[in-house]
Amino acid sequence: KFLPLLVASATAFSLTAPAKQQINSRGVSPLRMSASTSDGLLAEPHGGKLVDLMTEDVAGAVAKATKEIQLSPRQLCDVELIMNGGFSPLTGFMDETTYKHVVENMALPDGLIFGLPVVFDTDDESLQPGDVALLKDGDRDIATIEFTDKYIPDKPLECLKCYGTSQIEHPGSLMVATERGKYYMGGKVTGLNLPIRDFVCKTPKEVRAMLPAGKDVVAFQCRNPVHRAHYELFTRALDAPNLGDDAVVLVHPTCGPTQADDIPGTVRYQTYEVLKEETKNPRTTWAYLPYSMHMAGPREAIQHSMIRKNFGCTAFIIGRDMAGSKSSVTGDDFYGAYDAQDLLKEKSAELGVKAVPSLNLVYTEEKGYVTADEAETEGLTKKTLSGTKFRKALRAGEDIPEWFAFKSVVKVLRDNM
């Protein structure tokens, strides 16, 4: 699967750039946040229309399929976000022309900004353009796909442009080299049934219905349990100068595949649920995203922001080293701490999503959580607890300070060790 080619390439980074409804055709409109949308939210779906590919005629769609394909966990996430509109304006997996344009330019062929390619991979030599396949998750029919083309992707170039490196020390490059098949295939998707998960992932239309009309909605993305510093970070983000006074937060964790050493999605989900009950913050809404992480740093920040725009968000909290990763060999960071912030700020107007840089918060004995600058200026006594020490204390059953972690979250993590 082109492993030697991926190792050999040089390093660089490209910064260029279930309610049913009738499927809307995609229009190329100016990239902006509208004053209001048909659902009253400020955030217009990416490309102007929210895609919904779920069909009423499930039996008829299944009858057209001549082949069956079992989806991998990553493919299942992608199919779900295509058919429910999370990847609007896409109506299927990218054909070769679209794939190449997104890789090279971070945009669809019509110029609409798009962070990362969304592709269907296979090693099946028998699959051909024109085939209609039934996509399954176990025994459950998820979607059909009518294939339009089949091509051998330039994987080294894809990794170089999208991840900044084609070295397999990067988890995204490793995924492309060792998990994805030899071929990519474009194709139109028809949605049959949403996946059944241990945690409910509401569709963009459902999440948009949960959000208040006429208000800024700032998204908080995470792939780990939320601890005290995270909570302080996303609640204080509501005071950002580029948000309205009555803004709200959508806490929208990814619960799909991430890095191999991350906490499983089902456990992360449990931590979010207990924290939601413990805090019961009226300015905070929770939902879960079936997204497969690439750890692509800056370009993944664009992808996340675009997706959250489809879910009704006008702004995105962008932290230090967003979706960053380290070399599995040297431990060095692949991206600078502010690379993702800088790219999202640069592309904010084009994307139609406000960038809200996260505060650099520290805990102090005198004043609790404050910014690092404030702690430094006032000579406050900072307290820290490293991730290594936290995990060691978890395993040993030792007390974990409440300034660091919520008791309810700690209990879930210990119960699942």
SVG drawing of the C-alpha trace seen along z (x, -y; Angstrom):
<svg xmlns="http://www.w3.org/2000/svg" viewBox="-40 -42 54 51">
<polyline fill="none" stroke="black" stroke-width="0.4" points="0.0,0.0 2.7,-2.4 4.5,-2.3 8.0,-2.8 6.8,-5.9 5.3,-7.4 8.5,-7.0 10.7,-8.4 8.8,-11.7 10.1,-15.0 8.3,-17.2 6.3,-20.2 2.9,-21.8 0.3,-23.3 -1.7,-26.2 -3.0,-27.3 -5.6,-27.0 -33.4,-11.7 -36.1,-13.9 -36.4,-13.4 -36.4,-16.2 -35.9,-16.5 -32.3,-16.7 -31.3,-20.3 -29.2,-21.0 -25.9,-22.7 -25.5,-26.4 -22.2,-28.3 -23.0,-31.2 -20.8,-33.8 -19.1,-32.5 -20.6,-34.3 -22.7,-34.1 -26.2,-35.1 -28.3,-37.4 -30.6,-34.4 -31.4,-31.1 -34.6,-29.1 -34.2,-27.7 -33.4,-31.0 -29.8,-30.3 -27.0,-32.7 -24.8,-29.9 -25.6,-29.1 -24.7,-25.5 -21.5,-25.3 -22.3,-26.0 -25.7,-27.4 -27.8,-24.3 -27.9,-21.5 -27.7,-18.2 -30.0,-15.3 -29.5,-12.1 -31.9,-9.9 -34.4,-8.2 -38.0,-7.3 -37.8,-4.3 -35.3,-2.1 -36.5,1.1 -36.2,-0.4 -32.7,-1.6 -31.5,1.7 -33.0,3.5 -30.7,1.6 -27.6,2.8 -25.7,5.7 -22.8,5.9 -22.4,5.6 -19.6,3.9 -18.9,4.0 -17.8,0.6 -14.7,0.0 -15.2,-2.2 -13.6,-5.1 -15.7,-4.6 -18.9,-4.3 -18.2,-7.8 -17.6,-9.3 -20.8,-7.7 -22.9,-9.0 -21.6,-12.6 -22.2,-12.5 -25.7,-11.3 -26.8,-13.4 -25.3,-16.7 -22.3,-17.0 -20.1,-17.1 -22.4,-19.5 -22.2,-20.3 -20.9,-16.8 -23.5,-14.3 -21.1,-11.4 -17.4,-10.3 -15.0,-12.5 -14.2,-11.5 -10.6,-11.9 -11.0,-15.5 -12.5,-16.6 -10.0,-14.6 -7.0,-16.2 -8.4,-19.7 -9.0,-19.3 -5.5,-17.8 -3.8,-20.5 -5.9,-23.6 -7.9,-22.9 -11.0,-23.6 -13.6,-21.9 -13.3,-22.4 -15.8,-25.4 -13.5,-27.1 -15.5,-26.4 -13.0,-25.9 -12.8,-22.3 -10.2,-21.0 -9.5,-17.4 -10.5,-14.9 -13.4,-12.5 -12.7,-9.3 -13.9,-5.7 -11.0,-3.3 -10.9,0.3 -8.6,3.2 -11.4,4.9 -10.4,5.3 -13.9,6.3 -15.6,3.0 -16.1,0.8 -17.7,-2.5 -21.4,-2.0 -21.7,0.6 -24.2,0.0 -23.1,1.4 -25.0,1.8 -22.9,0.4 -23.4,2.3 -22.4,2.1 -22.7,5.7 -26.3,6.7 -27.6,3.1 -28.0,1.5 -26.5,-2.0 -26.5,-3.4 -26.0,-2.6 -23.3,-4.0 -23.3,-4.3 -19.7,-4.4 -18.7,-7.0 -14.9,-6.4 -12.0,-4.4 -8.5,-5.7 -5.1,-5.1 -4.5,-8.1 -1.2,-9.8 -0.9,-8.9 2.5,-10.5 1.3,-13.8 -2.0,-13.5 -0.1,-13.1 2.4,-15.8 -0.3,-18.4 -2.9,-17.4 -0.7,-16.3 2.4,-18.4 4.5,-15.2 4.4,-11.8 6.5,-10.1 4.6,-7.3 5.7,-8.6 2.6,-10.7 -0.6,-8.9 -2.5,-10.2 0.2,-9.2 0.3,-5.8 -3.4,-5.4 -3.3,-6.3 -0.4,-3.9 -1.5,-0.9 -5.3,-1.1 -6.6,-2.5 -6.9,-0.4 -5.0,-0.7 -7.9,-2.4 -10.2,-5.3 -13.7,-5.4 -16.0,-8.3 -19.7,-7.8 -23.1,-9.2 -24.5,-8.1 -28.1,-7.3 -28.8,-7.1 -30.9,-4.2 -30.4,-4.0 -28.2,-5.8 -25.8,-3.6 -26.7,-2.3 -24.1,-3.4 -23.6,-3.1 -24.0,-6.9 -26.5,-8.8 -25.0,-11.1 -27.6,-13.7 -27.8,-14.8 -27.0,-18.4 -30.7,-19.1 -31.4,-17.8 -28.6,-19.7 -29.6,-22.9 -33.1,-22.5 -31.6,-22.3 -29.7,-25.7 -31.2,-29.1 -32.1,-31.3 -30.3,-34.5 -27.4,-33.9 -23.7,-33.1 -22.9,-29.4 -19.3,-28.6 -18.2,-25.0 -15.8,-23.2 -14.1,-20.2 -12.3,-17.6 -11.4,-13.9 -10.5,-13.4 -12.4,-13.6 -13.2,-17.1 -11.4,-18.2 -11.6,-21.4 -9.3,-23.5 -11.3,-22.5 -14.5,-23.4 -13.1,-26.8 -11.8,-27.3 -15.0,-26.8 -17.2,-28.6 -14.9,-31.6 -14.8,-31.6 -18.3,-33.1 -16.7,-36.3 -14.7,-36.5 -14.9,-40.0 -16.1,-38.6 -19.1,-36.9 -22.5,-38.3 -23.3,-38.9 -25.8,-36.0 -23.6,-33.5 -23.8,-29.8 -21.4,-26.8 -21.9,-23.6 -19.7,-21.0 -19.3,-18.6 -16.7,-15.8 -15.6,-13.4 -16.5,-9.8 -15.1,-8.0 -11.6,-6.5 -8.7,-8.7 -5.1,-7.7 -4.4,-4.2 -3.6,-5.3 -6.7,-7.5 -9.4,-6.6 -12.2,-4.6 -15.1,-6.6 -17.7,-4.8 -15.8,-5.6 -15.3,-9.2 -19.0,-9.4 -19.8,-8.3 -17.5,-11.0 -19.3,-13.6 -22.7,-12.5 -21.9,-12.6 -20.3,-16.0 -23.3,-17.3 -25.5,-16.3 -23.0,-17.6 -22.7,-21.1 -26.2,-21.6 -25.0,-24.9 -27.9,-26.6 -25.5,-28.2 -24.0,-24.8 -25.4,-22.3 -23.9,-18.8 -23.9,-16.6 -21.6,-13.9 -19.9,-13.8 -19.2,-10.5 -15.9,-11.8 -12.7,-9.9 -9.7,-12.0 -6.7,-12.5 -4.5,-14.5 -3.9,-16.8 -3.3,-20.0 -4.1,-23.2 -6.1,-21.5 -8.1,-19.5 -9.0,-22.7 -10.6,-23.9 -12.4,-20.6 -13.7,-20.7 -14.9,-24.3 -16.7,-23.5 -18.5,-20.6 -19.5,-22.6 -20.9,-25.3 -23.2,-22.7 -24.3,-21.8 -25.2,-25.5 -22.1,-27.0 -20.9,-30.5 -17.6,-30.2 -15.0,-27.6 -12.7,-27.5 -9.2,-26.9 -6.7,-25.7 -2.9,-25.3 -1.8,-22.5 -5.3,-21.8 -5.5,-18.2 -1.7,-18.0 0.4,-14.9 4.0,-13.9 6.4,-11.7 6.2,-8.1 10.0,-7.9 11.4,-11.2 8.4,-12.5 8.8,-15.9 5.6,-17.9 4.6,-17.9 3.0,-21.4 3.8,-24.6 1.6,-25.4 -0.3,-28.1 -0.3,-26.8 -3.9,-25.8 -5.0,-29.0 -3.2,-31.1 -4.7,-29.2 -8.3,-29.4 -7.9,-33.1 -6.6,-33.5 -9.5,-31.6 -12.2,-32.7 -14.0,-35.1 -13.9,-32.7 -15.1,-29.8 -17.8,-31.8 -16.7,-30.7 -15.2,-33.0 -12.0,-31.9 -12.0,-32.0 -8.5,-31.3 -8.5,-29.4 -7.2,-31.1 -3.9,-29.8 -5.3,-29.0 -3.4,-27.9 -4.6,-27.1 -3.3,-29.2 -3.6,-28.8 -4.7,-32.4 -7.3,-33.0 -8.1,-29.6 -8.0,-29.5 -6.5,-32.6 -4.6,-33.3 -0.9,-32.4 -0.1,-36.1 -2.1,-37.2 -0.5,-34.6 2.9,-35.7 2.2,-39.4 0.8,-39.0 3.3,-36.5 0.6,-33.9 1.5,-30.4 0.7,-27.9 -0.3,-24.3 0.2,-21.7 -0.5,-18.0 1.0,-16.2 -1.0,-13.8 1.5,-11.0 1.0,-11.7 -2.8,-11.9 -2.9,-8.5 -0.7,-7.0 -3.0,-8.4 -6.0,-7.0 -4.5,-3.5 -3.3,-3.6 -6.7,-4.8 -5.1,-7.9 -6.9,-11.2 -7.1,-13.5 -7.5,-17.2 -10.9,-18.6 -9.2,-21.7 -7.8,-19.3 -10.7,-16.9 -14.4,-16.5 -15.2,-13.6 -17.8,-12.2 -15.4,-12.0 -12.7,-10.4 -15.2,-7.7 -16.1,-6.8 -12.4,-6.6 -11.6,-4.3 -14.6,-2.1 -13.4,-1.5 -9.7,-0.9"/>
</svg>
